[in-house]
């Protein structure tokens, strides 16, 4: 998925009639952090949903998903992959969700996902203890 640099930083545009100018209001750091975390959570759930939904014959019984972004490491200056979410879920557990009424972060927690505490800050997850679906 796109890295944090792809998140729009604009909160709103305001037109001032007297000067005939449009000014831009920037998001706060907290709002940018929350926006990117929300995007990560939504993409993870949507990806699970799309795979199960596309499998009409129900051949896929479970999915193990790791979601992250390729970005430039501030430490090395080289491209690196940073994982933000790891989750494994069985079809029956996912089918029991009403995705139109969920809070994505709470749903990932309910599914036992490991989620980065700060994807905007490129804080990766420790996927060594992830539950694997057999």
C-alpha contacts under 8 A as a table, 3 or more apart, distances in Angstrom:
res1	aa1	res2	aa2	distance
1	X	67	X	7.43
1	X	68	X	6.21
1	X	69	X	5.09
1	X	70	X	7.57
2	X	5	X	7.80
2	X	6	X	6.14
2	X	69	X	5.85
2	X	70	X	7.37
3	X	6	X	5.86
3	X	7	X	7.86
3	X	69	X	5.34
3	X	70	X	6.62
3	X	71	X	6.19
4	X	7	X	5.62
4	X	36	X	6.51
4	X	119	X	7.58
4	X	120	X	5.37
4	X	121	X	7.99
4	X	122	X	7.95
7	X	32	X	7.43
7	X	35	X	7.78
7	X	36	X	6.62
9	X	26	X	5.67
9	X	27	X	5.52
9	X	32	X	6.90
10	X	13	X	7.74
10	X	24	X	6.66
10	X	25	X	5.91
10	X	26	X	4.60
10	X	27	X	5.67
11	X	24	X	7.55
11	X	25	X	5.42
11	X	26	X	5.14
11	X	27	X	4.90
12	X	24	X	5.98
12	X	25	X	5.22
12	X	26	X	7.24
13	X	22	X	6.46
13	X	23	X	5.66
13	X	24	X	4.59
13	X	25	X	6.17
14	X	22	X	5.47
14	X	23	X	5.23
14	X	24	X	6.37
14	X	25	X	7.75
15	X	20	X	7.05
15	X	21	X	5.82
15	X	22	X	4.42
15	X	23	X	6.44
16	X	19	X	5.76
16	X	20	X	5.58
16	X	21	X	5.43
16	X	22	X	6.26
16	X	23	X	7.74
17	X	20	X	4.77
17	X	21	X	7.00
27	X	31	X	5.90
27	X	32	X	6.15
28	X	31	X	5.15
28	X	32	X	6.25
29	X	32	X	5.09
29	X	33	X	6.10
30	X	33	X	5.04
30	X	34	X	6.09
31	X	34	X	5.04
31	X	35	X	5.94
32	X	35	X	5.00
32	X	36	X	6.18
32	X	120	X	7.77
33	X	36	X	5.40
33	X	37	X	6.18
33	X	118	X	7.30
33	X	119	X	7.66
33	X	120	X	5.40
33	X	121	X	7.97
34	X	37	X	5.15
34	X	38	X	6.04
35	X	38	X	5.12
35	X	39	X	6.27
36	X	39	X	4.99
36	X	40	X	6.26
36	X	119	X	7.09
36	X	120	X	6.10
37	X	40	X	5.12
37	X	41	X	6.27
37	X	118	X	7.15
37	X	119	X	6.04
37	X	120	X	6.91
38	X	41	X	5.15
38	X	42	X	6.09
38	X	104	X	7.48
38	X	105	X	7.49
39	X	42	X	5.15
39	X	43	X	6.05
40	X	43	X	5.28
40	X	44	X	6.27
40	X	67	X	7.94
40	X	84	X	7.50
40	X	85	X	7.82
40	X	119	X	7.83
41	X	44	X	5.28
41	X	45	X	6.43
41	X	85	X	7.87
41	X	104	X	5.57
41	X	105	X	5.85
41	X	108	X	7.39
42	X	45	X	5.27
42	X	46	X	5.95
42	X	104	X	5.87
43	X	46	X	5.03
43	X	47	X	5.94
44	X	47	X	5.25
44	X	48	X	6.47
44	X	65	X	7.84
44	X	67	X	6.62
44	X	85	X	7.30
45	X	48	X	5.23
45	X	49	X	6.17
45	X	104	X	6.98
45	X	108	X	7.58
46	X	49	X	4.97
46	X	50	X	6.05
47	X	50	X	5.19
47	X	51	X	6.36
48	X	51	X	5.45
48	X	52	X	6.38
48	X	63	X	7.23
48	X	65	X	7.72
49	X	52	X	5.35
49	X	53	X	5.87
50	X	53	X	5.02
50	X	54	X	5.92
51	X	54	X	5.25
51	X	55	X	6.38
52	X	55	X	5.29
52	X	56	X	7.75
52	X	58	X	7.57
52	X	60	X	7.10
52	X	91	X	7.07
53	X	56	X	6.52
55	X	58	X	5.33
55	X	59	X	6.61
55	X	60	X	6.72
56	X	59	X	7.96
58	X	61	X	6.87
60	X	63	X	7.45
60	X	91	X	7.55
61	X	90	X	5.86
61	X	91	X	5.33
62	X	88	X	7.17
62	X	89	X	5.55
62	X	90	X	4.07
62	X	91	X	5.45
62	X	133	X	6.73
63	X	88	X	5.56
63	X	89	X	5.52
63	X	90	X	6.47
63	X	91	X	7.80
63	X	133	X	7.62
64	X	86	X	7.48
64	X	87	X	5.79
64	X	88	X	4.10
64	X	89	X	6.54
64	X	132	X	7.13
64	X	133	X	7.15
65	X	85	X	7.74
65	X	86	X	5.60
65	X	87	X	5.34
65	X	88	X	6.17
66	X	83	X	6.67
66	X	84	X	7.53
66	X	85	X	5.56
66	X	86	X	4.33
66	X	87	X	6.58
67	X	83	X	5.69
67	X	84	X	5.76
67	X	85	X	5.08
67	X	86	X	6.44
68	X	81	X	6.75
68	X	82	X	5.32
68	X	83	X	3.95
68	X	84	X	4.87
68	X	85	X	6.71
69	X	81	X	5.66
69	X	82	X	5.44
69	X	83	X	6.59
69	X	84	X	7.73
70	X	79	X	6.56
70	X	80	X	5.50
70	X	81	X	4.39
70	X	82	X	6.31
71	X	79	X	5.39
71	X	80	X	5.53
71	X	81	X	6.37
71	X	82	X	7.40
72	X	76	X	7.93
72	X	77	X	5.74
72	X	78	X	5.30
72	X	79	X	4.33
72	X	80	X	5.95
73	X	76	X	5.43
73	X	77	X	5.13
73	X	78	X	5.58
73	X	79	X	6.06
73	X	80	X	6.04
74	X	77	X	5.52
82	X	122	X	6.73
82	X	123	X	7.61
82	X	124	X	5.52
83	X	86	X	7.63
83	X	116	X	7.96
83	X	124	X	5.27
83	X	125	X	6.02
84	X	115	X	5.78
84	X	116	X	4.92
84	X	119	X	6.11
84	X	123	X	7.45
84	X	124	X	5.46
84	X	125	X	5.69
85	X	113	X	6.80
85	X	114	X	5.66
85	X	115	X	4.58
85	X	116	X	6.37
85	X	125	X	6.87
86	X	113	X	5.62
86	X	114	X	5.26
86	X	115	X	6.70
86	X	125	X	7.90
86	X	127	X	6.78
86	X	130	X	7.18
87	X	108	X	7.65
87	X	111	X	7.23
87	X	112	X	6.74
87	X	113	X	4.36
87	X	114	X	6.45
87	X	130	X	7.39
87	X	131	X	7.76
88	X	111	X	7.67
88	X	112	X	7.82
88	X	113	X	7.17
88	X	131	X	6.76
88	X	132	X	6.00
88	X	133	X	5.90
89	X	93	X	6.68
89	X	94	X	6.66
89	X	111	X	6.76
89	X	133	X	6.72
90	X	93	X	5.43
90	X	94	X	6.36
90	X	133	X	7.11
91	X	94	X	5.14
91	X	95	X	5.90
92	X	95	X	5.10
92	X	96	X	6.49
93	X	96	X	5.44
93	X	97	X	7.37
94	X	97	X	5.62
95	X	98	X	7.98
97	X	102	X	7.97
98	X	101	X	5.82
98	X	102	X	6.69
99	X	102	X	5.36
102	X	106	X	7.48
102	X	107	X	6.53
103	X	106	X	5.37
103	X	107	X	6.14
104	X	107	X	5.02
104	X	108	X	6.19
105	X	108	X	5.23
105	X	109	X	6.27
106	X	109	X	5.01
106	X	110	X	6.09
107	X	110	X	4.87
107	X	111	X	6.20
108	X	111	X	5.05
108	X	112	X	6.38
108	X	113	X	5.28
108	X	114	X	7.98
108	X	115	X	7.88
109	X	112	X	5.11
109	X	113	X	5.57
109	X	114	X	7.64
110	X	113	X	7.57
112	X	131	X	7.93
113	X	130	X	7.77
114	X	125	X	6.76
114	X	126	X	7.75
114	X	127	X	7.20
114	X	130	X	7.09
115	X	125	X	6.31
116	X	119	X	5.64
116	X	123	X	6.11
116	X	124	X	5.76
116	X	125	X	5.17
117	X	123	X	6.91
118	X	121	X	5.38
118	X	122	X	6.56
118	X	123	X	5.40
119	X	122	X	4.79
119	X	123	X	5.42
119	X	124	X	7.06
120	X	123	X	7.51
126	X	129	X	7.28
127	X	130	X	5.39
